[in-house]
Structures are given as structure tokens and as C-alpha cells.
Amino acid sequence: MIEAISTVDLTKTYGDLRAVDNLNLSIGRGEIFGFLGLNGAGKTTTIRMLLGMITPTSGYCYLNGERINKSNMDIWNDVGYIVETPYSYPELTVRENLEIVRRLRGIEDRDCVDWIIDKLKLGEYESRRVEHLSLGNAQRLGIAKAIIHRPKILLLDEPTNGLDPAGIVEVRRLLMDLAENEGVTVLISSHKLDEISKIATNIGIIHEGRLIKEIDGGGLQDQLRKSLVLDGRNKLAMRSILFQAGYDMSAKDGDLRKGSHPLRVHDEGAVNAPEKIATLLVKAGHPPTLLKVEEEDLEMYFLRMIEEYEGIRNE
């Protein structure tokens, strides 16, 4: 089956900087792929190469099985996109901007402007000049311009920037509807795993230009680490007792002396049976003042993946 979006050893260098480093993506049709990374990780550079805005140093990228090159301009007719800040003509109204896009796209159906204004809830602002729009509504307009021609592929770089919580939910529902009911393939870049997790069927984490982790969106919750969190009057002694008992501990001695961090036990046995830990410490004369099972949040998981990758790379 032909992937909607794919890259093969895609690389982009600027002098000694490898902005994208041997990136291999394979995104199926109708999939919402969350492209996750810190600022500067290579997300926008990848999208620019997929759009033909910049040329790869090496490697290849494909849309609907066709290799991207400057001689094949028709390849982007079925693509909508937002790259960084969406640009519009500030002195023109929302409707006038959309009308320009309709004409440039060669769309004969003039009703598409009304359709997209309704779809993005821009009716209240259609006669307002873009320079007077809020950041969130300017972002809505950018999304409207990206999908007015009903593309089969959407490449969206941080599309929810500036949107309020209600706007984020609306865009999320819109993209899910396009993917599920119209078979649109969406690549959505972000640095917010919590937002990506609510929409993506698959997630790829990119760091320093490299794809370091791929996750099935439905299985993300299973990836989150659980730990037993402990506190007490003498955490150094508690740590020593648990370490000697063979438990996997975290929290450095320096942190414990400062009293700023609790103890964490990562062993599955401890997480599933915290009463055993409590009994062990009580018998040793160091009863815990805090004992709870805690699951890392999505942000911590994201940062842990980066830290683990950097640890392996630096070995």
C-alpha cells in the first residue's frame, strides 16, 4: 500500500549543523501523525522539505508515492499546509483573503468560501481586516486557507498556537473528522505531547534531527512509568534500606539532604504492593510519612525519552 507521506534517509545540513538527520517516516492514508519535538528539533525543516520549500542535502521525500522535486509542481495540489506563522494580507478582510486563495487554487465553486467560514466559525469576523484579528482568529484563518480546497494531505506546523481552549478543541474535532470521514492524512507538529495524544493515531518524537521514538497513539498510556513516591524524616536512611533490599531507586543524595525531592521506587513489585515497602521501613524504624503510587504525566514522559536517548548517545 502506498503511504500518503514518506521519507527515506532524509537529511538537511547547514554547515556543521544537521537540522534533519537520516529521517525515515511512513505515514498511511487517513492517519493523524503527531510529529513531536522541542523547538529546533527539526520539525519545521522536515515540513519545508515535504513542501519543496527547501531542498534536502540527501535522501528523499514522497507524497502519495510521488517523489518530491521542483519539476513536479502538481504534487502539491492535494496538499494543505501551515508553516510557522500563517501569513495573510493584513489590509484585506477575512473573506477577501479566502476569496484570493479560492482563485489561486482554481476552485470554481464559490460556495467553498462560505463553507470554510462556517467550518472554522469565522462568520463573526468575515468582514474584519486581518490586521485587527486576534492571534487565535488569525490562526483560524490560516487553517481555513489550508483546507479550503479539501486537500488529501495536511501538513500543519503548530496549528493551535494562539487558540484558546475552546478553539483547540474545535480544531481537534475538525482534524479528526477530516481523517475519519474524508480519509485526509494529517501530519501535525507540536512540542505539546498532551495535546498531540488526544488526536494522533501515531506519534513520532524527533530530537536533534533524529527520529528517536515511534509510539502507537492508542498505546501511549501504557508507556507512562508508574512509581511509588515516598517521604519521611530520614530519607537518606530510607533510601539505603530500600537500595539494600534490591529496589530500583531515584533521587540523588544531594537532593535528599536538601529535602527538596521525595524518594521514588520504580520496581513494578513495589508499585503493585506498596504495603510491603511500608512494612519494610516500619520494621527498620523509619516509617514513611508519605506513600503513594504516581504515574508520570505526558510532559515528563516526553522529557524522559529525550534524556534516555541522550544518555545512550553519550555512552
DOKOL-619380 format. One record per residue (C-alpha): residue number from 1; x, y, z. Coordinates in steps of 0.5 Angstrom, whole numbers. Layout:
# residues N
{node NUM, {X, Y, Z}}
...
END
This chain:
# residues 315
{node 1, {0, 0, 0}}
{node 2, {3, 7, -2}}
{node 3, {4, 11, 4}}
{node 4, {1, 18, 4}}
{node 5, {7, 21, 7}}
{node 6, {14, 18, 7}}
{node 7, {22, 20, 8}}
{node 8, {28, 16, 6}}
{node 9, {34, 18, 10}}
{node 10, {32, 25, 9}}
{node 11, {38, 30, 11}}
{node 12, {39, 37, 12}}
{node 13, {45, 40, 14}}
{node 14, {47, 48, 15}}
{node 15, {55, 48, 15}}
{node 16, {56, 43, 21}}
{node 17, {49, 43, 24}}
{node 18, {45, 37, 22}}
{node 19, {38, 40, 22}}
{node 20, {35, 33, 20}}
{node 21, {39, 27, 20}}
{node 22, {37, 21, 16}}
{node 23, {30, 21, 18}}
{node 24, {25, 16, 16}}
{node 25, {18, 17, 16}}
{node 26, {12, 12, 14}}
{node 27, {5, 15, 15}}
{node 28, {-1, 12, 12}}
{node 29, {-7, 15, 9}}
{node 30, {-12, 17, 14}}
{node 31, {-7, 17, 19}}
{node 32, {-6, 23, 24}}
{node 33, {1, 23, 25}}
{node 34, {4, 27, 31}}
{node 35, {11, 30, 30}}
{node 36, {13, 32, 37}}
{node 37, {20, 35, 39}}
{node 38, {23, 41, 42}}
{node 39, {24, 48, 39}}
{node 40, {29, 47, 34}}
{node 41, {29, 39, 34}}
{node 42, {28, 39, 26}}
{node 43, {20, 39, 25}}
{node 44, {19, 45, 21}}
{node 45, {25, 44, 17}}
{node 46, {22, 37, 15}}
{node 47, {16, 40, 13}}
{node 48, {19, 45, 9}}
{node 49, {23, 40, 5}}
{node 50, {16, 36, 4}}
{node 51, {13, 42, 1}}
{node 52, {19, 43, -3}}
{node 53, {21, 50, 0}}
{node 54, {28, 48, 1}}
{node 55, {32, 42, -2}}
{node 56, {35, 36, 2}}
{node 57, {42, 35, 3}}
{node 58, {41, 28, 2}}
{node 59, {35, 23, 2}}
{node 60, {28, 23, -1}}
{node 61, {21, 25, 1}}
{node 62, {15, 23, -2}}
{node 63, {7, 25, -2}}
{node 64, {2, 20, -5}}
{node 65, {8, 16, -7}}
{node 66, {11, 21, -12}}
{node 67, {18, 24, -10}}
{node 68, {18, 31, -9}}
{node 69, {22, 35, -14}}
{node 70, {21, 42, -17}}
{node 71, {19, 39, -24}}
{node 72, {13, 36, -21}}
{node 73, {9, 42, -18}}
{node 74, {2, 39, -19}}
{node 75, {4, 34, -13}}
{node 76, {2, 40, -8}}
{node 77, {-5, 41, -11}}
{node 78, {-8, 36, -6}}
{node 79, {-4, 39, 0}}
{node 80, {-6, 44, 5}}
{node 81, {-1, 47, 10}}
{node 82, {1, 52, 15}}
{node 83, {9, 53, 17}}
{node 84, {10, 57, 23}}
{node 85, {6, 63, 23}}
{node 86, {1, 63, 17}}
{node 87, {1, 69, 13}}
{node 88, {-5, 73, 10}}
{node 89, {-6, 80, 7}}
{node 90, {-7, 85, 13}}
{node 91, {-10, 90, 10}}
{node 92, {-16, 86, 7}}
{node 93, {-22, 82, 10}}
{node 94, {-22, 75, 12}}
{node 95, {-27, 74, 7}}
{node 96, {-23, 77, 2}}
{node 97, {-17, 73, 4}}
{node 98, {-20, 67, 3}}
{node 99, {-23, 69, -4}}
{node 100, {-16, 70, -6}}
{node 101, {-14, 63, -4}}
{node 102, {-20, 60, -8}}
{node 103, {-18, 64, -14}}
{node 104, {-11, 62, -13}}
{node 105, {-13, 55, -12}}
{node 106, {-17, 55, -18}}
{node 107, {-23, 53, -14}}
{node 108, {-29, 54, -19}}
{node 109, {-34, 53, -13}}
{node 110, {-35, 60, -10}}
{node 111, {-39, 57, -4}}
{node 112, {-33, 54, -1}}
{node 113, {-31, 61, 2}}
{node 114, {-38, 60, 6}}
{node 115, {-37, 53, 7}}
{node 116, {-30, 54, 10}}
{node 117, {-32, 61, 14}}
{node 118, {-38, 57, 17}}
{node 119, {-33, 51, 19}}
{node 120, {-28, 55, 22}}
{node 121, {-33, 59, 26}}
{node 122, {-30, 66, 23}}
{node 123, {-37, 69, 21}}
{node 124, {-37, 74, 26}}
{node 125, {-30, 76, 23}}
{node 126, {-31, 75, 16}}
{node 127, {-31, 83, 14}}
{node 128, {-26, 85, 19}}
{node 129, {-19, 87, 17}}
{node 130, {-14, 81, 18}}
{node 131, {-9, 86, 22}}
{node 132, {-15, 87, 27}}
{node 133, {-16, 80, 28}}
{node 134, {-13, 77, 35}}
{node 135, {-8, 72, 34}}
{node 136, {-12, 66, 35}}
{node 137, {-17, 68, 30}}
{node 138, {-11, 70, 25}}
{node 139, {-9, 62, 27}}
{node 140, {-16, 60, 25}}
{node 141, {-16, 64, 18}}
{node 142, {-9, 60, 17}}
{node 143, {-12, 53, 18}}
{node 144, {-18, 56, 14}}
{node 145, {-14, 57, 8}}
{node 146, {-10, 51, 9}}
{node 147, {-16, 46, 8}}
{node 148, {-21, 51, 3}}
{node 149, {-19, 46, -3}}
{node 150, {-21, 40, 1}}
{node 151, {-14, 37, 1}}
{node 152, {-12, 30, 2}}
{node 153, {-6, 31, 6}}
{node 154, {-5, 37, 11}}
{node 155, {2, 39, 14}}
{node 156, {1, 43, 20}}
{node 157, {6, 46, 24}}
{node 158, {4, 48, 31}}
{node 159, {-3, 50, 28}}
{node 160, {-6, 51, 35}}
{node 161, {-1, 57, 37}}
{node 162, {-5, 63, 40}}
{node 163, {-12, 59, 40}}
{node 164, {-16, 59, 47}}
{node 165, {-18, 52, 50}}
{node 166, {-25, 52, 46}}
{node 167, {-21, 54, 40}}
{node 168, {-16, 48, 41}}
{node 169, {-22, 43, 42}}
{node 170, {-26, 45, 35}}
{node 171, {-19, 45, 31}}
{node 172, {-18, 38, 34}}
{node 173, {-25, 36, 32}}
{node 174, {-24, 38, 25}}
{node 175, {-18, 35, 24}}
{node 176, {-21, 28, 27}}
{node 177, {-27, 29, 23}}
{node 178, {-23, 30, 16}}
{node 179, {-18, 24, 18}}
{node 180, {-24, 19, 20}}
{node 181, {-30, 21, 15}}
{node 182, {-26, 24, 9}}
{node 183, {-19, 20, 9}}
{node 184, {-15, 26, 10}}
{node 185, {-8, 25, 12}}
{node 186, {-5, 30, 17}}
{node 187, {2, 31, 20}}
{node 188, {1, 36, 26}}
{node 189, {8, 38, 29}}
{node 190, {8, 41, 36}}
{node 191, {12, 41, 43}}
{node 192, {6, 39, 47}}
{node 193, {5, 32, 48}}
{node 194, {-1, 32, 52}}
{node 195, {-5, 36, 46}}
{node 196, {-2, 31, 41}}
{node 197, {-4, 25, 45}}
{node 198, {-11, 27, 44}}
{node 199, {-11, 27, 37}}
{node 200, {-6, 23, 34}}
{node 201, {-6, 15, 31}}
{node 202, {1, 15, 32}}
{node 203, {7, 19, 35}}
{node 204, {14, 20, 33}}
{node 205, {19, 24, 37}}
{node 206, {24, 28, 34}}
{node 207, {31, 30, 37}}
{node 208, {37, 34, 34}}
{node 209, {34, 32, 27}}
{node 210, {33, 24, 29}}
{node 211, {27, 20, 30}}
{node 212, {28, 17, 37}}
{node 213, {22, 14, 38}}
{node 214, {15, 12, 35}}
{node 215, {9, 10, 39}}
{node 216, {2, 8, 37}}
{node 217, {-3, 13, 40}}
{node 218, {-7, 8, 43}}
{node 219, {-2, 5, 47}}
{node 220, {1, 12, 49}}
{node 221, {-2, 11, 56}}
{node 222, {2, 4, 57}}
{node 223, {9, 8, 56}}
{node 224, {8, 12, 62}}
{node 225, {12, 10, 68}}
{node 226, {9, 9, 75}}
{node 227, {13, 10, 81}}
{node 228, {12, 9, 89}}
{node 229, {13, 16, 92}}
{node 230, {16, 16, 99}}
{node 231, {18, 21, 104}}
{node 232, {20, 21, 111}}
{node 233, {24, 24, 117}}
{node 234, {31, 21, 114}}
{node 235, {30, 20, 107}}
{node 236, {38, 18, 107}}
{node 237, {37, 12, 111}}
{node 238, {30, 10, 108}}
{node 239, {34, 10, 101}}
{node 240, {40, 6, 104}}
{node 241, {35, 1, 107}}
{node 242, {31, 0, 100}}
{node 243, {37, 0, 96}}
{node 244, {40, -6, 100}}
{node 245, {33, -9, 99}}
{node 246, {34, -9, 92}}
{node 247, {30, -4, 90}}
{node 248, {31, 1, 84}}
{node 249, {31, 8, 87}}
{node 250, {32, 15, 84}}
{node 251, {34, 22, 88}}
{node 252, {41, 24, 89}}
{node 253, {44, 24, 96}}
{node 254, {45, 31, 95}}
{node 255, {38, 33, 93}}
{node 256, {36, 29, 99}}
{node 257, {40, 33, 104}}
{node 258, {37, 39, 101}}
{node 259, {30, 36, 103}}
{node 260, {27, 38, 96}}
{node 261, {25, 31, 93}}
{node 262, {22, 25, 95}}
{node 263, {24, 18, 94}}
{node 264, {22, 14, 88}}
{node 265, {22, 7, 87}}
{node 266, {21, 4, 80}}
{node 267, {20, -3, 81}}
{node 268, {14, -6, 79}}
{node 269, {13, -10, 85}}
{node 270, {14, -4, 90}}
{node 271, {8, 0, 85}}
{node 272, {4, -6, 86}}
{node 273, {5, -8, 93}}
{node 274, {7, -1, 97}}
{node 275, {5, -4, 103}}
{node 276, {11, -9, 103}}
{node 277, {15, -2, 103}}
{node 278, {12, 1, 108}}
{node 279, {13, -6, 113}}
{node 280, {20, -6, 111}}
{node 281, {21, 1, 113}}
{node 282, {17, 1, 119}}
{node 283, {21, -5, 122}}
{node 284, {27, -1, 120}}
{node 285, {25, 4, 125}}
{node 286, {24, 9, 119}}
{node 287, {16, 9, 118}}
{node 288, {14, 13, 112}}
{node 289, {10, 20, 112}}
{node 290, {8, 20, 105}}
{node 291, {7, 13, 101}}
{node 292, {3, 14, 94}}
{node 293, {3, 11, 87}}
{node 294, {4, 16, 82}}
{node 295, {4, 16, 74}}
{node 296, {9, 21, 70}}
{node 297, {5, 26, 66}}
{node 298, {6, 26, 59}}
{node 299, {11, 32, 59}}
{node 300, {15, 28, 64}}
{node 301, {15, 22, 59}}
{node 302, {17, 26, 53}}
{node 303, {23, 29, 57}}
{node 304, {25, 22, 60}}
{node 305, {25, 20, 52}}
{node 306, {30, 25, 51}}
{node 307, {34, 24, 57}}
{node 308, {35, 17, 55}}
{node 309, {36, 18, 48}}
{node 310, {42, 23, 50}}
{node 311, {44, 18, 55}}
{node 312, {45, 12, 50}}
{node 313, {48, 17, 45}}
{node 314, {53, 20, 50}}
{node 315, {56, 13, 53}}
END
